Amino acid sequence: MLYYAVVFLVIALVAAALGFGGIAGASAGIAQILFFLFLLFFAVAVIVNFARR
């Protein structure tokens, strides 16, 4: 999931450099959502791992 967040971030940066503001904004938004989902899943995995011990 983190990989896809980085991919959308790169797409947003390229689109912004080429002047496509709408696509850049949408890609940046998707990258942000995926990154926060990754953080949420990572935190849950760490908590579950500590609970099992």
Buried (B, 14 or more C-beta within 10 A) or exposed (E): EEEBBEBBBEBBBEBBEEEBEEBBEBBBEBBBEBBEBBEEEEEEEEEEEEEEE
